[in-house]
């Protein structure tokens, strides 16, 4: 039985694989003391784009600079994407591994591959074995495959001298009984050693690993504090205790707990890996955890946004991460403005009331509704905000691609036309809004800019309030009232971004903006209760 700690490889996604040399040496000593058998020091790759630290390449010269205890085996991982497709596999492998195992401190090479890459990547096993390396294959997202597909993969694997056939619970969606089932399917044709790499979405990483041990799996992955993308992995500090009991072995946890306190726990507090209710839901519904990780790292997503996105993805399917959708929230509106709808056609010379999502709308609903009935402003609600009666809302605005994706079902049911940068949205968002009346007002994001054109705007961000203000300005409204813009509280970065947006709008646009419900933003404020007939 082998414990393989892959902290410096899996955890490198948080610090670009740039681990301090002193920490790495202390980590290696701690691994030995804790009973770890193999350390995966990082990736080995020929791709050199942007700065990455030594553990992204893990060259022989780098390994030779470390104090690797003689008891530890050293592993590196390569991605199958680099050795399949329109490449000469042997030539790539020769560049990645210029030395035979007898002249390298590397003992184990693991190949991470998706199911569609597996067959074409398998010949690399023969090349590596001929040069003296132990070889492991890590099959990703196998839990989503049928019994027949898994058995076919095992049959292909049996044709090659693989030392350990791994499967990864990539979605973190498996429980112990499902773990046993996958193992039994693989065992139909694969009779060699097996390994498991678990994710902790549902807090079951350790349980699934222990179940795998009971089912005969002998290569076990873990990382210190579970360090890894999103919900993270089985925790080394827990797994070594379990295995020590099974081995009747005495281990020394002091060095490991020391580096956790010194480095890994502070980094975890900063970066936030580890399970939470959002990752739990992603595991339960088979949603790729990168969706959750990306939303948690962006302060613009509040709890409602994330839960709404999960509710959508569990219906529409989120097993494959779509960078196109999530990247749109940060990068999509970078091209030239496009649009086909003129706000002036409905807003010119009129007052506009923008309804935000803050509690002020519900708290002062009756007064707001009375104001709408008497003063008859054009009422624009942000996203799906619905505290005010539907018949009093004229339009809705939305521009954040992921929020749109999350809210698409609600938008289709809501009666108001939706103002959105329709011609600039990702295809999956547009498909989700099929059947909805869309008014296409374009948007380009450019820092420190606030320009309202006839058919589109250039804005400092893709906040929906920025977009709504631009629509009002483009439409030549005579004034803008805000309700439900309570503020996020001191210290919240969203508050500063919102204030900067309002300041820039007031500086560049000649339209009065006034809040009619309580707000913490520095803008003119009046009471909604003094703005209606007595």
N, C-alpha and C positions, 0 to 999 in steps of 0.2 A: 504494500500500500504506500502511495506517495502523496504527500501534501505539496502542492505546487502553488507558491505565492507569486501572483502576477501584479503586485501593486505598482511597480515601476513601469509596467506596460499599460495596464488598464487605467491607472490613475494619472497617466501622463496627459490625458485629454484636458485636465484642469490647469496644467502649468507648462504645456508644450514640451513635455518630457525633459524638463530642465531641472533635475534634482541635484541639490548641492552635493559635492563629492564627500564631504564629511558625513552628511546624513546617510548617504548611500553605504558608506563603510560601516557606520553604526547599525544600519538596517541589516546588513549582511551578517554581522555578529549576532544581532538579536534573532534572526531567523534560525541560525544554528542552535542557539540556546533554547529556542521554543520548539525544536523538533521538526522544523520544516525541512523537506528533503530536496526540493528544487526551487530555485528562484528564476522567474522569467524577468530578465533585466530590462527588457524593452522590445521594441520592434527592430526589424532590419529591413531597410527600404532603400530604393534608388531614387525615390521622389524627393526633390529638394526645392520646395516652394515655401517661402516664408521661413522665419527663424523657428527651428525646433532644437531642443537640447540633445545631449549625447544619447539619451535613452530612446530617441526616435530612430536611431541608426545602429546603436549597440555594436560598434565595430570591434574586431579583435584587439586593436590597440587600446580602445577605451576600456575593455574588460581587463586587459593586462595592467591598467593603471589602478585597478581596485584591489582591495585586500579581501579576496574571496576565500573563505575558509575551505580547506581541502575536503571537508565533509559534504559540502553543498554541490549539487549538480547545477549547471547554468543552462537556462533555456532562452531562446529568442523566438519571436513570432514574425512570420511574414504573412501578408495578405494575398490571397489567391488572385486578386485582381491584377497583381503585377506579373503573374506567371502564366495567365491564360489569355486567350484572345489573339490578336495579331502580333505576337511576339515569339521569339525563339526561346522556348522555356529553358533549355540547357544553358544558353548564353546568359540569360538573366540570372539563373542560379549560380553560374560561375562567377558573376560579378558580386552577387550577394554573399557567396561563401568561397572566397579565393583560396582558403586553406582547408585541407582535410581535417577531420576531427582530431587526429593525433597531434596536429600543430595548432589547435585552437582550444580555448578554455570552454567553448560551447559544447555541451553534451547533447542537448535536446533542441530540435527545431520543430516548431508547431506551425501549421498552416491553417489559417482561418478562412473558411470559404462558405459561401452560400450554396444552397442545394444545386442551383443551375451551373455552378462552377466546379462542382465536385469531381465529376468524371474526367474533365480536362486537366484538373490539377493533380490527380492521382499519380501520373508518371513521375512527378517530382519526388515522390517517396523513394522510388528506385534509385534515382540519381543521388539523393542524400544518403541513403543506406550504403551505397557503394563507397561513399567517402567517410563512413564510420559514424554517422550521426544517428541517434535515436529520433524517431519521427512520430509526431502526433498530428492528427487532423481534427480540427474543431469545426463541426457542422453547426451552422447558425440557423435559427428559426425553424428547427426541425419539429418543434411541438405543434406546428400548424399543419403538418403533413399527415396524409392518410396512412393507414397501416401498410397498404401496398407500396406506397412511395418510400416509406422508411425501410421496409424490407428490401426493396430494390437497391437502395443506397448501401445497405449492409452487404448485399450480394456483390456489388461493385468493389466495396472496400476489401472484401475477402480475397480479391485477386492480387492484392499488393501486401508487402511486408510491413504494414503499419504497426508501430509499437503501442500506440494508444489511440483508439477511436473515441473522440469526445463528442458530446452533444451539448449545446448551450440552450438554456431556457431564455431565449433572447427577449421575450416579452414579459418575463417574470410572471407568467400566467399559470404555471404548473403547480399542482399540489402533489403530495407524496404518492398518491395512487396513480396519478398521470405519469409521474416519474417512473414508477415501476412498469407501467404499460409500454412506454417508449423503450425502456431497456429490454423488455421481453420481445418487442418487435425487432430490435436490432440483433438480438441473440439468435434469431432464426437462422441467420447466415454468418454473423460475425462471432467468432469463437475466441478472439484475442482479448487483450486487456482493453478496458473501457474507462473513459473519464467523463466528468461532469463539471460544467461551469454554470452556476446558478445565479439568478438575479433576485433582488430582495423586494420587488414591488409590493408583494403581499405579506412580507415578513416571514416567508417560508424558505428562504435560501438555505439556511442551516438544516432545517427539517428535511428538505428535498435531498440535500447532500447526504445526510445520515441514512435516509431511506435507500439512496443509491448504494451506499456501502453495504447495507443489508442485502441488496440485490446483486452483490458481487462486483461493483465498480471499484476500481483500485487507484485511479488517478483523480485527485480532488483539488479543484481550484479554490482559492480564496484570496482576499486582499486585506491589508491592514485597515481597520475601521470600515471595511467594505468599500474602500475607495474605488470608484468607478463611475462611469457616466450614469446620470440620473439616479435611480434608486440604489445603485451600487450592487455589491456582490455578497456572498457569504463572507463573514468576518474571520480573518485568520486567527485573531486572539480568542475566538470561541471554538473554531474548528480544531486548533491544536490541543485544546483541553479535552475535547471529545475523543480525539485519536489517541492521545496519551493514555486515557483510560482503557481504550480497546487494546493498546499495545502493552499495558501495564508498565508504562514508561514514566520516568521522572523528568520533568522539563523545568527550565528556568524562565519565568515570564517577566522577570524584572527588567531586562534590557528592552524587551518589546514594549512594555507599558511606559518605559521612559521615553522612547522615541514617539510614542503616541501622544504623550503629554507635551513633549517639546515641539513636535512638528505636525503630526497628522491630525490631531484634534483641532488645533487652531486653524488649520487649513480647511478642515471639514466645516467648522463654524463659518468660515468665510465663503466657501464655495457651495455648501449646502447639499452634498450628496447624501444619500440615505432615503429610506422610505418615508412616506407621508400619505395622508388620505388620497391625494391626487394620484400618486404612483400606485396605490392600492387599487384604485378604480381602473387605472390603465391596465394593470395586470388582470383584473377580473374580467374586463371586456376585451382583452387582446389588442390594446392600443399601443402603438410603438411609444416607448417611454421618452424618446427624444422630443415628441410633441410637448410633453409635460415639462421637460428640462428647459426647453426654449421659452415657454411661457413664464415659467418661474423666474427666469433670468431677466425678463423684461418687465420693468415696473408698471408698464401700461396695462398689463393684464391683471385685473383684480380677481377676487375669488369667483365672482359671478361669471367673468369671461372664461376662466379655466373650466369651471363646472359645465358651462354651456357647451364649450368645445368638446368636452368628454362625452356629453349626452349626444352630440351630433355624431361623433366618430364611432360611438358604439353601435349606431344604427347604420351609418354609411360605410363603416369599415376603416380601421386605422392601423392595420397590421404593417403596412409599409409606410415609412415616414416620407412625406412629400415636402422636400425642402422648398419647392416652388411656392407652396402655400404659406409656410411659416416665414420664409425669407422675405416674402412680400411685405410683411409687417415692418421690416427695417429697410429693405432695399428696392421694393418693387416700383415705387413712384419716383424713379430717377430719370426717366426718359422725357421726351417732349410732351407737353400738355395735350391731351386729346379730350374732346367733349362735343356734344351735339345739342345740348339743351341750354336755353338762356333763362337764368333766374329772373331777368327783368320782365319776362312775360307774365309773371304772377306777383312779383314783389315791388315793383316800381312805385315809389311814393307811399308805401304802406309801412306800418309798424310791424315788427316781427317779435314773437315770443318764442324763445328757445327753451325747451324743457329738458333739463339734465336728469341724471340718475340719482342725485343726492336725496336724502330723506326729506329735504325741504318741500318737495313737490307733494308727497303724501301728507305731510304735516299740515300743509296749507291748501289742500286740494279744493275745498269749497270756495275759498277766496279767489283762487286762480281761475276756477271755472266761472265764477261770477264776473271776473274781469274780462275773460274771453267773450262771454255773452254780451257784455255791455260795450266794450271797446273794439271788439272784432279785429284783433291783430291776426296776421297770418301765423298760425301755430306750427312750429317745427319741433318734432320730438327726436332726441338722439337715440339711435339704435332702436331697441324695442321698449323703451320706457313707456309704461302704460298706466300710471297712477291716475292720470286725468282721463275722463270719459273719451272713448274712441271717436265719437262723432264731433268732438271739439278740436281734434288734431287734423291738420290739413296735409302735412307731409312728414316723412321721416327721412333722416339722413344717416348714412353709415359709410365708412370708407376704410376701416381697419380690416384687412382681408381675413384674418383669423376670426375676429369677432363676427364678421359677416358669415363666415362658414359655420360658426357656432349657432348663429341666430337664423339661419336660412329658413328653417321650418316655420319659425314664428313670423318672419317677414312675409312668407307666402300666404299666411292666414290673415295677417293684418290688412285692413282695408285701404290704408293710405298709399299713394305712390311713394316709391323709394328713390331719393336722390343719392346717387353714388357714381364713382368714376367707372361706369360699366365697361367702357371699351378698353380699360386698362387693367381690369381684374383678371386673376388667374382663371383658367378654363373651369377648374373644379368648383370654384365659387359661383361662376355664372351658371353652370349646370345645376347647382343646388338652388338657384333662384329662378329656375325655369317657370314661366307662367306669371311672374311678378311684373307689374308695370314699373319700369326703371326710367328715371330721368338722368341722363348722362352728363354730369358736370365733371370736367377733367381735373386732375391733381398731379402736381409735381412737387416733390419734397426737396427743398434747398435751404440749408441752414441760414438763419437770420433774414429770410425773405418772407414778405407778406404782400403778394400782388394778386388782385382780383381782376380777372379778365372777363370777356364776354361769355366764353364757353368753358373756361378753366381757370385754375388758380395755381400760384406758386406759393407754397407754405413752408414754414420752418419745421413741420413735423406732420405726421399723419393722424394726429388726434382728431377725433370727430368734432370737437368743439371748434377747432381751427377751421375745419372744413365748413361747418355751419356758419361761422362768422364770415368766411369768404363768400359763401353763397348769398348771404344777406347784403354784403357790400357790393357784389357783382350785380345783384338785383336792384341796386339803388334804393334800398329801404331807407325810410327817414329816421328810424331809431330801432334799437335792439334791446329787448327786455330779456333778462336771464332769470330762470327759476330752477331751483334744485342744484345750484352750484355751491354747495356748502363748504367745500374744501376737504382736504385729506388729513389735516392735522400737522402740527409742527414736526419738522424733521423728515416728513415723507417727501421723497424726490419728485413725486408727481405734482405736489403743490408748487414747487419751484418752477417746474416746466410749464404748468398752467399759468402761473403769474407772468412768466416771461412771454408767453403767447399773448396774453391779454395786453401786456405793456406794448408789445410790438404792433399789435392790431391798432391800439389807440394812437400810436406814433405815426403809423403809415396810412390809416384809413380815416376818413372824415365822417364818421357815424358815431353817435352817442351810444354807449353801452351802459346799461344800468341793471343791477340785480334787484329783484323785487321780493326775494326771500333771503333769510340770513346767509351770509357768506363770510369767509375769512380772507377772501381775496381783496386786494387794494383796488377797488373799483367803486364808482358812485353807487349808492344803495338807497332805495326807497321802500316803503312798506306797501305790499300788495293790498293791505286793508284800507289804505287811503286812496286807492286808485279805482274805486268802484262806486256806483251810485249809493247814496245813503237811503 
